[in-house]
Amino acid sequence: MKKRYVVLFIVVCAATGFFCSCNENLARQGVLEFDNIRLTFKEHLFGDTTAPACNLTIDYVYPVQSSQKELLDSLNKLFVAACFGRQYTGQKSAEDVVRQYAKTYTDDYRNEAEQTYLDNKKYDENEDTVGTIDEWYSYTQTIKSNVQYYEGNLLVYRIAKEEYTGGAHGIYLTDFLNINLAKMRPLHLKDICKVSNYKELLTDMLWNQLMADNNATTREELEEVGYGATGDLIPSENFYLGEEDITFYYNVYEFTPYSMGPIEIRLPYKAVKHIINLE
């Protein structure tokens, strides 16, 4: 048995001044400052360096200073829950959250994979497939977050996750939090839309924008190439607000096949001003 091999690397680096302002006259609520934790962690099955391993990579951005302590505490809980799960919001620090998450991830990997890996190796008499089995049990997970936009009372937080747990390919997802800093809570479509039938109106606009983006004249043309094959096009709660538009983000399989990747549809504010409250 080879010596157990574990690599744990955590770096905390200052991110003050990381964001550029498009409107210097718009004061940023809370005067927030952010830091970054980076971690790489590798754990082999059975603690044996010749066996498959899981590889965890985390690049986590979190707030460390604010003129409002309540806002700082609220954002930390929101960020932790979005990146790692609500069960980690009780940890004392961001470093504790990352360490505990890494431990749980690697413990779960070994508990779930070790016996099945041995069973597959035991009953597989074809030596040519041994390499493939090892690849199936070589898991990876990546979690990366960043503050995408921060102006006035609005902060947009982006979380990107990739994971492979065997099979033909992995899965990757990107989610967004649009946070009203004055109220210290995430924004949903119902919070920013000023008409009751906003879902129907936005659905039509999304289809029209998608047709324009693809030089199509009918929805049927889009459906022929895969749009709508795995789900309906609806105004997703996974959206992000920007300087000039609102973007609806659809992860793989939500609306299109895996091969088409994620879909982003941008609607300019000037086109949706009768639906969305821009104040």
Secondary structure as GFF3:
##gff-version 3
##sequence-region A 1 279
A	DSSP	beta_strand	7	14	.	.	.	ID=ss1
A	DSSP	beta_strand	33	44	.	.	.	ID=ss2
A	DSSP	three_ten_helix	45	47	.	.	.	ID=ss3
A	DSSP	beta_strand	53	65	.	.	.	ID=ss4
A	DSSP	alpha_helix	69	83	.	.	.	ID=ss5
A	DSSP	three_ten_helix	86	88	.	.	.	ID=ss6
A	DSSP	alpha_helix	94	123	.	.	.	ID=ss7
A	DSSP	three_ten_helix	127	129	.	.	.	ID=ss8
A	DSSP	alpha_helix	130	136	.	.	.	ID=ss9
A	DSSP	beta_strand	140	151	.	.	.	ID=ss10
A	DSSP	beta_strand	154	164	.	.	.	ID=ss11
A	DSSP	beta_strand	171	180	.	.	.	ID=ss12
A	DSSP	beta_strand	185	186	.	.	.	ID=ss13
A	DSSP	alpha_helix	189	192	.	.	.	ID=ss14
A	DSSP	alpha_helix	198	213	.	.	.	ID=ss15
A	DSSP	alpha_helix	219	224	.	.	.	ID=ss16
A	DSSP	beta_strand	239	241	.	.	.	ID=ss17
A	DSSP	beta_strand	245	250	.	.	.	ID=ss18
A	DSSP	three_ten_helix	258	260	.	.	.	ID=ss19
A	DSSP	beta_strand	263	268	.	.	.	ID=ss20
A	DSSP	alpha_helix	269	272	.	.	.	ID=ss21
###
